[in-house]
């Protein structure tokens, strides 16, 4: 009977060790429903499309997001009526994101990943408070022709790691 007990205890300890070693960030490739981009997300994503006002044009914006450890990783896109409204749309997205967290932009952010081929790129690193909770927002807003993209991580400031920021932003590829 004693060897069985020792084996069960050993098996239990092995299971606990394996569970502790399992990755919380299970990076997987995801895209929006229209396949306008591909990005790595750290968990099973959910997608939603809804109308948004980007300082003039009302457009359908598709967002694909996943949440892990109090952080939301999201990428979205919208097609504008014309390329001339892209810069104004990026400014509207920037303002809305900062307002959502009551945020203030920190000094010059520059996130990893390719930015060539875009007409305009805006990188943000902001801190704010929402519902009494301190938050951090790191985001990249980009425009290419009539399409705008929003790539962001938002959540508990203490949950951010440079590795996750680099993995997420470096993986974004517009189609």
Buried (B, 14 or more C-beta within 10 A) or exposed (E): EEEEEEEEEEEEEEEEEEEEEEEEBEBEEBBBEEEBBBBBBBBEBEBEBEEBEBBEBEBEBBBBBBBBBBBEBBBBBBBBEEEEBBBBBBBBBBEBBBEBBEBEBEEEBEBBBEBEEBBBBBBBBBBBEEEEEEBBBBBBBBBBEBBBBBBBBBBEBEEBEEEBBEBBBBBBEBE
